[in-house]
């Protein structure tokens, strides 16, 4: 009986410790302690950043990018920098637009060379390396962030870690290929929170919605930022 009570007591203590660690993790990730808290979690997939009044906008560029020039012009007019996740295939065919993104101060990450291609870690690493080579050859900067889209998340995380990239997904997908500009803007307005990462694509409807999205971010007391800025702070990027 005494031994059983000791075991039960030990198990209770372990359970309490685990519960406390879960609560601590929730506090760190949920209240946005900022740069150090998020940086400490950077070995895992990123879905949100720290709470410093920032909302990251990330644009996945691989197809249906006809509206991209209009988006870039609006972002320049509004003085907003965001993160563009471009595929290597797209980058190889659109050097001028890629250079414009870089010249305007936007952060450029990668989706891989062929984002619709999935497979084991070796294949994904090779795909990422090919994409990074194209992007760095054009811009002079190796991409630090990787958006994996529909690829296997666990495999993508391992491949990103092996290449010293940060694997980023999103807090909110605006589903830019679905619905009107008003519907896309409403999705953004309803789902913003401090440190959120908002994903969209350069579709015609998303381009029309972008002014309203930027307005909603400001009206809710936030500032639009890049992924790097919400992870490490504007002063460090």
C-alpha positions as CSV (number, residue, x, y, z in Angstrom):
1,X,0.0,0.0,0.0
2,X,2.8,2.4,1.0
3,X,4.6,1.8,-2.3
4,X,1.4,2.3,-4.3
5,X,0.8,5.6,-2.5
6,X,4.3,6.7,-3.3
7,X,3.7,5.9,-7.0
8,X,0.4,7.6,-7.0
9,X,1.9,10.7,-5.3
10,X,4.7,10.7,-7.9
11,X,2.3,10.5,-10.8
12,X,0.2,13.3,-9.4
13,X,3.3,15.5,-9.1
14,X,4.3,14.7,-12.6
15,X,0.8,15.5,-13.9
16,X,0.8,18.8,-12.0
17,X,4.2,19.6,-13.6
18,X,3.0,18.8,-17.1
19,X,-0.1,20.9,-16.5
20,X,2.0,23.9,-15.4
21,X,4.2,23.5,-18.4
22,X,1.2,23.5,-20.7
23,X,-0.1,26.7,-19.0
24,X,3.3,28.3,-19.3
25,X,3.5,27.4,-23.0
26,X,0.0,28.9,-23.6
27,X,1.0,32.1,-21.9
28,X,4.2,32.4,-23.9
29,X,2.5,31.7,-27.2
30,X,-0.9,33.2,-26.5
31,X,-0.1,36.6,-24.9
32,X,2.8,37.4,-27.2
33,X,5.8,37.9,-25.0
34,X,7.4,39.0,-28.2
35,X,10.7,38.4,-29.9
36,X,12.5,36.1,-27.5
37,X,9.4,33.9,-26.9
38,X,8.8,33.4,-30.6
39,X,12.5,33.0,-31.4
40,X,12.7,30.2,-28.8
41,X,10.0,28.3,-30.7
42,X,11.5,28.9,-34.2
43,X,12.6,25.3,-34.5
44,X,9.0,24.4,-35.1
45,X,6.4,25.5,-37.7
46,X,5.3,29.1,-37.3
47,X,1.6,30.0,-37.4
48,X,1.8,33.4,-35.6
49,X,4.2,35.9,-34.2
50,X,4.7,37.9,-31.0
51,X,2.3,40.5,-29.7
52,X,3.7,43.8,-30.6
53,X,0.8,45.3,-32.5
54,X,1.8,43.8,-35.8
55,X,0.0,41.7,-38.4
56,X,2.1,39.9,-41.0
57,X,0.8,39.8,-44.6
58,X,2.2,36.9,-46.7
59,X,1.4,36.6,-50.4
60,X,2.0,33.2,-52.1
61,X,3.1,33.7,-55.7
62,X,3.1,30.8,-58.1
63,X,0.0,31.1,-60.3
64,X,-2.6,33.7,-61.3
65,X,-0.3,36.6,-60.5
66,X,-1.6,39.0,-63.1
67,X,-2.8,41.4,-60.3
68,X,0.7,41.5,-58.7
69,X,1.8,44.8,-60.3
70,X,-1.3,46.6,-59.0
71,X,-0.7,45.1,-55.5
72,X,2.9,46.2,-55.5
73,X,1.9,49.8,-56.6
74,X,-0.7,50.0,-53.8
75,X,1.8,48.7,-51.2
76,X,4.3,51.3,-52.3
77,X,1.7,54.1,-52.0
78,X,0.7,52.9,-48.6
79,X,4.3,52.5,-47.4
80,X,3.7,48.8,-46.5
81,X,6.2,46.0,-46.7
82,X,5.0,42.4,-46.7
83,X,6.4,38.9,-47.3
84,X,6.1,37.4,-50.7
85,X,6.6,33.6,-50.9
86,X,7.5,32.9,-54.5
87,X,8.0,29.6,-56.3
88,X,11.4,29.1,-58.0
89,X,9.6,28.3,-61.2
90,X,7.7,31.7,-61.1
91,X,10.9,33.6,-60.1
92,X,12.8,32.2,-63.0
93,X,10.2,33.6,-65.4
94,X,9.5,36.9,-63.7
95,X,12.9,38.4,-62.8
96,X,11.7,42.0,-63.2
97,X,8.8,41.6,-60.7
98,X,11.1,39.8,-58.3
99,X,13.6,42.6,-58.4
100,X,10.8,45.1,-57.9
101,X,9.7,43.3,-54.8
102,X,13.2,43.4,-53.4
103,X,13.7,47.1,-54.4
104,X,10.5,48.1,-52.6
105,X,11.8,46.5,-49.4
106,X,9.5,43.5,-49.3
107,X,10.7,40.3,-47.7
108,X,11.0,37.4,-50.1
109,X,10.6,33.8,-49.0
110,X,10.2,30.6,-51.0
111,X,7.4,28.1,-51.7
112,X,9.9,25.7,-53.2
113,X,10.7,25.4,-56.9
114,X,7.5,23.5,-57.9
115,X,5.1,23.9,-55.0
116,X,2.6,21.3,-56.2
117,X,5.4,18.7,-56.1
118,X,5.5,16.7,-52.9
119,X,7.6,13.8,-51.7
120,X,10.2,12.7,-49.1
121,X,12.6,14.9,-47.3
122,X,15.4,14.5,-49.9
123,X,13.1,15.6,-52.7
124,X,11.8,18.6,-50.8
125,X,15.3,19.7,-49.8
126,X,16.4,19.5,-53.4
127,X,13.4,21.5,-54.5
128,X,14.0,24.1,-51.8
129,X,17.7,24.4,-52.8
130,X,16.8,24.9,-56.4
131,X,14.3,27.6,-55.5
132,X,16.7,29.4,-53.1
133,X,19.4,29.4,-55.8
134,X,17.1,31.2,-58.3
135,X,15.9,33.7,-55.8
136,X,19.3,34.5,-54.4
137,X,20.8,34.7,-57.9
138,X,18.3,37.4,-58.8
139,X,18.0,39.4,-55.5
140,X,21.3,38.7,-53.9
141,X,19.5,37.4,-50.8
142,X,18.9,33.8,-49.8
143,X,15.3,33.2,-48.6
144,X,15.1,32.6,-44.9
145,X,11.4,31.5,-44.8
146,X,9.6,28.7,-46.4
147,X,5.8,28.4,-46.9
148,X,5.0,24.8,-47.8
149,X,1.3,25.2,-48.9
150,X,-0.3,21.8,-49.3
151,X,2.9,19.8,-48.8
152,X,3.3,17.4,-46.0
153,X,4.0,19.6,-43.0
154,X,6.3,17.3,-41.0
155,X,8.5,16.6,-44.1
156,X,8.6,20.3,-44.9
157,X,9.6,21.2,-41.4
158,X,12.5,18.7,-41.4
159,X,13.7,19.9,-44.9
160,X,13.5,23.5,-43.8
161,X,15.4,22.8,-40.6
162,X,18.1,21.0,-42.6
163,X,18.6,24.1,-44.8
164,X,18.4,26.6,-41.9
165,X,15.1,28.0,-43.1
166,X,12.1,28.8,-40.9
167,X,8.9,26.9,-41.9
168,X,5.9,29.3,-41.9
169,X,2.3,28.6,-42.5
170,X,-0.5,31.1,-41.4
171,X,-3.1,32.0,-38.8
172,X,-5.6,33.0,-41.4
173,X,-6.0,32.0,-45.1
174,X,-8.1,34.5,-47.0
175,X,-9.0,31.9,-49.7
176,X,-8.2,34.5,-52.4
177,X,-9.5,32.3,-55.2
178,X,-12.9,32.1,-53.7
179,X,-15.5,34.8,-53.5
180,X,-15.6,38.5,-54.2
181,X,-13.3,41.3,-53.0
182,X,-15.8,42.2,-50.3
183,X,-15.9,38.6,-49.0
184,X,-12.1,38.4,-48.9
185,X,-11.8,41.7,-47.1
186,X,-14.4,40.5,-44.6
187,X,-12.5,37.3,-43.9
188,X,-9.4,39.4,-43.0
189,X,-11.3,41.9,-40.8
190,X,-13.0,39.1,-38.8
191,X,-9.8,37.1,-38.1
192,X,-7.2,39.7,-37.3
193,X,-5.4,39.5,-34.0
194,X,-2.1,40.7,-32.6
195,X,0.7,38.7,-34.2
196,X,-1.5,37.0,-36.8
197,X,-0.1,35.9,-40.1
198,X,-2.6,36.5,-43.0
199,X,-2.1,34.5,-46.2
200,X,-3.4,35.6,-49.6
201,X,-2.6,35.1,-53.3
202,X,-2.3,37.8,-56.0
203,X,-5.7,37.2,-57.6
204,X,-7.8,40.0,-59.1
205,X,-10.3,39.8,-56.2
206,X,-7.5,39.9,-53.6
207,X,-6.0,42.9,-55.3
208,X,-9.3,44.7,-55.1
209,X,-9.7,43.7,-51.5
210,X,-6.2,44.8,-50.4
211,X,-7.0,48.5,-49.7
212,X,-9.9,47.3,-47.4
213,X,-7.6,44.8,-45.7
214,X,-4.9,47.4,-45.0
215,X,-7.6,49.7,-43.7
216,X,-9.0,47.0,-41.4
217,X,-5.5,46.3,-40.0
218,X,-5.1,50.0,-39.1
219,X,-8.6,50.5,-37.8
220,X,-8.1,47.6,-35.4
221,X,-4.9,49.2,-34.0
222,X,-2.3,47.1,-35.8
223,X,0.4,47.8,-38.3
224,X,1.0,45.6,-41.4
225,X,4.4,43.9,-41.3
226,X,6.6,41.1,-42.8
227,X,6.9,37.7,-41.3
228,X,10.4,38.4,-40.1
229,X,9.2,41.6,-38.4
230,X,6.5,39.9,-36.3
231,X,9.0,37.1,-35.3
232,X,12.0,39.2,-34.4
233,X,10.8,42.8,-34.3
234,X,11.0,45.6,-36.8
235,X,14.2,47.0,-35.3
236,X,16.0,43.6,-35.9
237,X,14.9,43.0,-39.5
